[in-house]
């Protein structure tokens, strides 16, 4: 009945909250990867330039 439904809703809210936290962590990790890629790309370009490539 209603009690079961209420319990399910609370469980769903917990799961949704955990999902949001994990997605936030993932987004932060991706942001770090993108920044690292950008600086590596710049480094690689300057190395290639110095070698006259």
N, CA, C and O atoms as a CHARMM CRD file, in Angstrom:
* protein
*
  212
    1    1 UNK  N      0.80600  -1.19000   0.00000 PROA 1      0.00000
    2    1 UNK  CA     0.00000   0.00000   0.00000 PROA 1      0.00000
    3    1 UNK  C      0.85500   1.26300   0.00000 PROA 1      0.00000
    4    1 UNK  O      1.92300   1.32700  -0.60900 PROA 1      0.00000
    5    2 UNK  N      0.34500   2.25000   0.70000 PROA 2      0.00000
    6    2 UNK  CA     0.99300   3.56600   0.76400 PROA 2      0.00000
    7    2 UNK  C      2.37700   3.46600   1.41400 PROA 2      0.00000
    8    2 UNK  O      3.32800   4.10300   0.96200 PROA 2      0.00000
    9    3 UNK  N      2.48000   2.66400   2.47700 PROA 3      0.00000
   10    3 UNK  CA     3.75900   2.55200   3.19500 PROA 3      0.00000
   11    3 UNK  C      4.84400   1.98100   2.29100 PROA 3      0.00000
   12    3 UNK  O      5.97800   2.46000   2.29300 PROA 3      0.00000
   13    4 UNK  N      4.49300   0.95800   1.52000 PROA 4      0.00000
   14    4 UNK  CA     5.45200   0.37100   0.58000 PROA 4      0.00000
   15    4 UNK  C      5.90700   1.41600  -0.42600 PROA 4      0.00000
   16    4 UNK  O      7.09200   1.53000  -0.74000 PROA 4      0.00000
   17    5 UNK  N      4.94500   2.16900  -0.91800 PROA 5      0.00000
   18    5 UNK  CA     5.22800   3.19700  -1.91300 PROA 5      0.00000
   19    5 UNK  C      6.18000   4.24700  -1.34100 PROA 5      0.00000
   20    5 UNK  O      7.12300   4.67700  -2.00600 PROA 5      0.00000
   21    6 UNK  N      5.91800   4.65300  -0.09700 PROA 6      0.00000
   22    6 UNK  CA     6.75300   5.66100   0.55300 PROA 6      0.00000
   23    6 UNK  C      8.18600   5.13600   0.70000 PROA 6      0.00000
   24    6 UNK  O      9.15100   5.85800   0.45100 PROA 6      0.00000
   25    7 UNK  N      8.30600   3.88000   1.10600 PROA 7      0.00000
   26    7 UNK  CA     9.63200   3.27000   1.23600 PROA 7      0.00000
   27    7 UNK  C     10.36400   3.22200  -0.09000 PROA 7      0.00000
   28    7 UNK  O     11.56300   3.49000  -0.16500 PROA 7      0.00000
   29    8 UNK  N      9.62500   2.87600  -1.14000 PROA 8      0.00000
   30    8 UNK  CA    10.21900   2.82100  -2.48000 PROA 8      0.00000
   31    8 UNK  C     10.69400   4.18900  -2.92500 PROA 8      0.00000
   32    8 UNK  O     11.77900   4.32300  -3.49100 PROA 8      0.00000
   33    9 UNK  N      9.88700   5.20400  -2.67000 PROA 9      0.00000
   34    9 UNK  CA    10.24600   6.57300  -3.05300 PROA 9      0.00000
   35    9 UNK  C     11.52600   6.99700  -2.33000 PROA 9      0.00000
   36    9 UNK  O     12.42400   7.57600  -2.94000 PROA 9      0.00000
   37   10 UNK  N     11.60700   6.70600  -1.02600 PROA 10     0.00000
   38   10 UNK  CA    12.80600   7.07300  -0.26700 PROA 10     0.00000
   39   10 UNK  C     14.02800   6.33900  -0.81000 PROA 10     0.00000
   40   10 UNK  O     15.10600   6.92200  -0.92300 PROA 10     0.00000
   41   11 UNK  N     13.85900   5.05500  -1.14700 PROA 11     0.00000
   42   11 UNK  CA    14.96500   4.27900  -1.70800 PROA 11     0.00000
   43   11 UNK  C     15.40200   4.87400  -3.04800 PROA 11     0.00000
   44   11 UNK  O     16.59600   5.00400  -3.31800 PROA 11     0.00000
   45   12 UNK  N     14.43500   5.22800  -3.87400 PROA 12     0.00000
   46   12 UNK  CA    14.74200   5.82100  -5.17900 PROA 12     0.00000
   47   12 UNK  C     15.48300   7.14500  -5.02500 PROA 12     0.00000
   48   12 UNK  O     16.39300   7.44800  -5.79600 PROA 12     0.00000
   49   13 UNK  N     15.08400   7.93400  -4.02000 PROA 13     0.00000
   50   13 UNK  CA    15.76000   9.21100  -3.78500 PROA 13     0.00000
   51   13 UNK  C     17.21400   8.97800  -3.38500 PROA 13     0.00000
   52   13 UNK  O     18.10500   9.70900  -3.81900 PROA 13     0.00000
   53   14 UNK  N     17.45500   7.95300  -2.55000 PROA 14     0.00000
   54   14 UNK  CA    18.83100   7.63500  -2.14700 PROA 14     0.00000
   55   14 UNK  C     19.66400   7.22900  -3.34900 PROA 14     0.00000
   56   14 UNK  O     20.79300   7.68900  -3.52300 PROA 14     0.00000
   57   15 UNK  N     19.09700   6.36100  -4.17700 PROA 15     0.00000
   58   15 UNK  CA    19.80300   5.89500  -5.37300 PROA 15     0.00000
   59   15 UNK  C     20.08900   7.07000  -6.31300 PROA 15     0.00000
   60   15 UNK  O     21.18500   7.17800  -6.86300 PROA 15     0.00000
   61   16 UNK  N     19.10100   7.94300  -6.49200 PROA 16     0.00000
   62   16 UNK  CA    19.27600   9.10400  -7.36500 PROA 16     0.00000
   63   16 UNK  C     20.38800  10.00900  -6.83200 PROA 16     0.00000
   64   16 UNK  O     21.19700  10.52600  -7.60200 PROA 16     0.00000
   65   17 UNK  N     20.42200  10.19500  -5.51700 PROA 17     0.00000
   66   17 UNK  CA    21.44600  11.03600  -4.89900 PROA 17     0.00000
   67   17 UNK  C     22.84000  10.44700  -5.12600 PROA 17     0.00000
   68   17 UNK  O     23.78300  11.17200  -5.44400 PROA 17     0.00000
   69   18 UNK  N     22.96200   9.12600  -4.95900 PROA 18     0.00000
   70   18 UNK  CA    24.25300   8.46400  -5.18400 PROA 18     0.00000
   71   18 UNK  C     24.67900   8.59100  -6.64100 PROA 18     0.00000
   72   18 UNK  O     25.85100   8.81600  -6.94300 PROA 18     0.00000
   73   19 UNK  N     23.71100   8.44400  -7.53400 PROA 19     0.00000
   74   19 UNK  CA    23.99100   8.56500  -8.96000 PROA 19     0.00000
   75   19 UNK  C     24.50500   9.96500  -9.29400 PROA 19     0.00000
   76   19 UNK  O     25.47100  10.12100 -10.04100 PROA 19     0.00000
   77   20 UNK  N     23.84700  10.97600  -8.73100 PROA 20     0.00000
   78   20 UNK  CA    24.26200  12.36400  -8.95900 PROA 20     0.00000
   79   20 UNK  C     25.69000  12.58200  -8.44900 PROA 20     0.00000
   80   20 UNK  O     26.49500  13.23300  -9.11500 PROA 20     0.00000
   81   21 UNK  N     26.00400  12.03700  -7.26700 PROA 21     0.00000
   82   21 UNK  CA    27.35200  12.18800  -6.71600 PROA 21     0.00000
   83   21 UNK  C     28.39000  11.54000  -7.62600 PROA 21     0.00000
   84   21 UNK  O     29.44500  12.12200  -7.88100 PROA 21     0.00000
   85   22 UNK  N     28.09200  10.33500  -8.11700 PROA 22     0.00000
   86   22 UNK  CA    29.02700   9.64000  -9.00700 PROA 22     0.00000
   87   22 UNK  C     29.19800  10.39200 -10.32300 PROA 22     0.00000
   88   22 UNK  O     30.31100  10.49600 -10.83900 PROA 22     0.00000
   89   23 UNK  N     28.10900  10.91200 -10.86500 PROA 23     0.00000
   90   23 UNK  CA    28.19400  11.67800 -12.11200 PROA 23     0.00000
   91   23 UNK  C     29.01300  12.95000 -11.91900 PROA 23     0.00000
   92   23 UNK  O     29.75900  13.36000 -12.80800 PROA 23     0.00000
   93   24 UNK  N     28.86900  13.56800 -10.75200 PROA 24     0.00000
   94   24 UNK  CA    29.64300  14.77300 -10.45100 PROA 24     0.00000
   95   24 UNK  C     31.13400  14.44600 -10.40100 PROA 24     0.00000
   96   24 UNK  O     31.95700  15.19000 -10.93500 PROA 24     0.00000
   97   25 UNK  N     31.48000  13.32300  -9.75200 PROA 25     0.00000
   98   25 UNK  CA    32.88400  12.88400  -9.70500 PROA 25     0.00000
   99   25 UNK  C     33.40600  12.62300 -11.11200 PROA 25     0.00000
  100   25 UNK  O     34.52400  13.00900 -11.45400 PROA 25     0.00000
  101   26 UNK  N     32.57600  11.95900 -11.92700 PROA 26     0.00000
  102   26 UNK  CA    32.97000  11.64200 -13.29900 PROA 26     0.00000
  103   26 UNK  C     33.22400  12.92100 -14.09100 PROA 26     0.00000
  104   26 UNK  O     34.20200  13.02400 -14.83100 PROA 26     0.00000
  105   27 UNK  N     32.32100  13.89900 -13.92500 PROA 27     0.00000
  106   27 UNK  CA    32.47200  15.17100 -14.63300 PROA 27     0.00000
  107   27 UNK  C     33.78300  15.85400 -14.23000 PROA 27     0.00000
  108   27 UNK  O     34.49700  16.38400 -15.08200 PROA 27     0.00000
  109   28 UNK  N     34.09400  15.84100 -12.93900 PROA 28     0.00000
  110   28 UNK  CA    35.33500  16.45600 -12.47000 PROA 28     0.00000
  111   28 UNK  C     36.55300  15.74300 -13.05200 PROA 28     0.00000
  112   28 UNK  O     37.52100  16.38500 -13.45900 PROA 28     0.00000
  113   29 UNK  N     36.49800  14.40900 -13.08800 PROA 29     0.00000
  114   29 UNK  CA    37.60600  13.62900 -13.64400 PROA 29     0.00000
  115   29 UNK  C     37.80900  13.93600 -15.11800 PROA 29     0.00000
  116   29 UNK  O     38.93900  14.09500 -15.58000 PROA 29     0.00000
  117   30 UNK  N     36.70300  14.01800 -15.85500 PROA 30     0.00000
  118   30 UNK  CA    36.79000  14.32800 -17.28700 PROA 30     0.00000
  119   30 UNK  C     37.39200  15.71800 -17.47800 PROA 30     0.00000
  120   30 UNK  O     38.21100  15.92100 -18.37500 PROA 30     0.00000
  121   31 UNK  N     36.99100  16.67100 -16.64400 PROA 31     0.00000
  122   31 UNK  CA    37.54100  18.02200 -16.72700 PROA 31     0.00000
  123   31 UNK  C     39.04800  18.02100 -16.52700 PROA 31     0.00000
  124   31 UNK  O     39.77200  18.73000 -17.22600 PROA 31     0.00000
  125   32 UNK  N     39.52200  17.22800 -15.57300 PROA 32     0.00000
  126   32 UNK  CA    40.96100  17.13500 -15.32100 PROA 32     0.00000
  127   32 UNK  C     41.67400  16.52000 -16.51700 PROA 32     0.00000
  128   32 UNK  O     42.74900  16.97900 -16.90400 PROA 32     0.00000
  129   33 UNK  N     41.07400  15.47100 -17.11100 PROA 33     0.00000
  130   33 UNK  CA    41.66500  14.82900 -18.28300 PROA 33     0.00000
  131   33 UNK  C     41.77100  15.80700 -19.44400 PROA 33     0.00000
  132   33 UNK  O     42.78200  15.84000 -20.14600 PROA 33     0.00000
  133   34 UNK  N     40.72200  16.60400 -19.64500 PROA 34     0.00000
  134   34 UNK  CA    40.71300  17.56400 -20.75200 PROA 34     0.00000
  135   34 UNK  C     41.81100  18.60500 -20.55500 PROA 34     0.00000
  136   34 UNK  O     42.50800  18.96400 -21.50500 PROA 34     0.00000
  137   35 UNK  N     41.96500  19.09100 -19.31900 PROA 35     0.00000
  138   35 UNK  CA    43.02200  20.07500 -19.05000 PROA 35     0.00000
  139   35 UNK  C     44.40200  19.46000 -19.26100 PROA 35     0.00000
  140   35 UNK  O     45.28700  20.09500 -19.83500 PROA 35     0.00000
  141   36 UNK  N     44.58300  18.22900 -18.79700 PROA 36     0.00000
  142   36 UNK  CA    45.87000  17.54700 -18.97100 PROA 36     0.00000
  143   36 UNK  C     46.15900  17.35400 -20.45400 PROA 36     0.00000
  144   36 UNK  O     47.28600  17.56300 -20.90400 PROA 36     0.00000
  145   37 UNK  N     45.14700  16.95800 -21.20800 PROA 37     0.00000
  146   37 UNK  CA    45.31500  16.76800 -22.65000 PROA 37     0.00000
  147   37 UNK  C     45.72900  18.07900 -23.31200 PROA 37     0.00000
  148   37 UNK  O     46.61300  18.09700 -24.16700 PROA 37     0.00000
  149   38 UNK  N     45.08400  19.17700 -22.91000 PROA 38     0.00000
  150   38 UNK  CA    45.41000  20.47900 -23.48100 PROA 38     0.00000
  151   38 UNK  C     46.85900  20.86300 -23.24400 PROA 38     0.00000
  152   38 UNK  O     47.53200  21.33000 -24.16300 PROA 38     0.00000
  153   39 UNK  N     47.35200  20.67300 -22.02000 PROA 39     0.00000
  154   39 UNK  CA    48.73500  21.05800 -21.73700 PROA 39     0.00000
  155   39 UNK  C     49.71600  20.10200 -22.41400 PROA 39     0.00000
  156   39 UNK  O     50.78800  20.52500 -22.84500 PROA 39     0.00000
  157   40 UNK  N     49.36200  18.81500 -22.51400 PROA 40     0.00000
  158   40 UNK  CA    50.22300  17.86600 -23.22700 PROA 40     0.00000
  159   40 UNK  C     50.30200  18.20700 -24.70900 PROA 40     0.00000
  160   40 UNK  O     51.35900  18.08900 -25.32800 PROA 40     0.00000
  161   41 UNK  N     49.17500  18.63100 -25.27100 PROA 41     0.00000
  162   41 UNK  CA    49.13100  19.00000 -26.68600 PROA 41     0.00000
  163   41 UNK  C     50.04200  20.20500 -26.93500 PROA 41     0.00000
  164   41 UNK  O     50.79000  20.23200 -27.91300 PROA 41     0.00000
  165   42 UNK  N     49.97400  21.20100 -26.04500 PROA 42     0.00000
  166   42 UNK  CA    50.82400  22.38500 -26.18100 PROA 42     0.00000
  167   42 UNK  C     52.29400  22.00600 -26.09200 PROA 42     0.00000
  168   42 UNK  O     53.11900  22.49200 -26.86400 PROA 42     0.00000
  169   43 UNK  N     52.61200  21.13400 -25.14300 PROA 43     0.00000
  170   43 UNK  CA    53.99300  20.67700 -24.96700 PROA 43     0.00000
  171   43 UNK  C     54.47300  19.96200 -26.22100 PROA 43     0.00000
  172   43 UNK  O     55.57800  20.21500 -26.70000 PROA 43     0.00000
  173   44 UNK  N     53.64800  19.07600 -26.74900 PROA 44     0.00000
  174   44 UNK  CA    54.00000  18.31900 -27.94800 PROA 44     0.00000
  175   44 UNK  C     54.21900  19.26000 -29.13100 PROA 44     0.00000
  176   44 UNK  O     55.16300  19.08800 -29.90200 PROA 44     0.00000
  177   45 UNK  N     53.34400  20.25200 -29.27100 PROA 45     0.00000
  178   45 UNK  CA    53.48500  21.20300 -30.37900 PROA 45     0.00000
  179   45 UNK  C     54.80600  21.96100 -30.28700 PROA 45     0.00000
  180   45 UNK  O     55.47400  22.16600 -31.30100 PROA 45     0.00000
  181   46 UNK  N     55.18700  22.37800 -29.07900 PROA 46     0.00000
  182   46 UNK  CA    56.43000  23.14100 -28.95400 PROA 46     0.00000
  183   46 UNK  C     57.64300  22.24800 -29.20200 PROA 46     0.00000
  184   46 UNK  O     58.64400  22.70300 -29.75400 PROA 46     0.00000
  185   47 UNK  N     57.56000  20.97800 -28.79800 PROA 47     0.00000
  186   47 UNK  CA    58.66100  20.03700 -29.07500 PROA 47     0.00000
  187   47 UNK  C     58.81600  19.85400 -30.58400 PROA 47     0.00000
  188   47 UNK  O     59.92600  19.90200 -31.11300 PROA 47     0.00000
  189   48 UNK  N     57.68800  19.64400 -31.26900 PROA 48     0.00000
  190   48 UNK  CA    57.74300  19.44400 -32.72100 PROA 48     0.00000
  191   48 UNK  C     58.26000  20.69200 -33.43000 PROA 48     0.00000
  192   48 UNK  O     59.01700  20.59300 -34.39600 PROA 48     0.00000
  193   49 UNK  N     57.85400  21.86000 -32.95300 PROA 49     0.00000
  194   49 UNK  CA    58.30400  23.11700 -33.55100 PROA 49     0.00000
  195   49 UNK  C     59.82200  23.24700 -33.41500 PROA 49     0.00000
  196   49 UNK  O     60.51100  23.63700 -34.35800 PROA 49     0.00000
  197   50 UNK  N     60.33000  22.91400 -32.22500 PROA 50     0.00000
  198   50 UNK  CA    61.76400  23.02700 -31.96600 PROA 50     0.00000
  199   50 UNK  C     62.57000  22.05600 -32.81400 PROA 50     0.00000
  200   50 UNK  O     63.74500  22.30000 -33.09100 PROA 50     0.00000
  201   51 UNK  N     61.94800  20.95300 -33.22900 PROA 51     0.00000
  202   51 UNK  CA    62.65000  19.98200 -34.07000 PROA 51     0.00000
  203   51 UNK  C     62.49800  20.31800 -35.55000 PROA 51     0.00000
  204   51 UNK  O     63.00400  19.59700 -36.41000 PROA 51     0.00000
  205   52 UNK  N     61.80700  21.40000 -35.84100 PROA 52     0.00000
  206   52 UNK  CA    61.61700  21.81600 -37.22100 PROA 52     0.00000
  207   52 UNK  C     60.67700  20.91100 -37.98800 PROA 52     0.00000
  208   52 UNK  O     60.77700  20.80800 -39.21000 PROA 52     0.00000
  209   53 UNK  N     59.76100  20.25100 -37.28500 PROA 53     0.00000
  210   53 UNK  CA    58.83200  19.33800 -37.96100 PROA 53     0.00000
  211   53 UNK  C     57.73600  20.12200 -38.67200 PROA 53     0.00000
  212   53 UNK  O     56.85800  19.52800 -39.29800 PROA 53     0.00000
